[in-house]
């Protein structure tokens, strides 16, 4: 599902998923930059959301999860190297999940962190949405 999302053709991320955890890695490119020559916050948000989302999705085998809220703290800019987002589930109930994600640079310096809440949708996981 992650690989088939059209937006990922642009960002070209890689992802590893285990139970309750997802790790996404992307090589920084100049076309991610804002006018001040650092990666735009839109990319930070996407990486943090994707890592948290797929950490949660690893625990939900039947339906698509929806991001209900995401609170992000942007800590420092980055303009080169590789960026890694790690998402981990910190709470789950029948319908609601909470995950935290952290974004780091190649040297391991934290760039951003987020806390996100997800809820179950009525959309079944199927080939129509790229689920294999």
Order of alpha helices (4+ residues) and beta strands (2+ residues): alpha-beta-beta-alpha-beta-beta-beta-beta
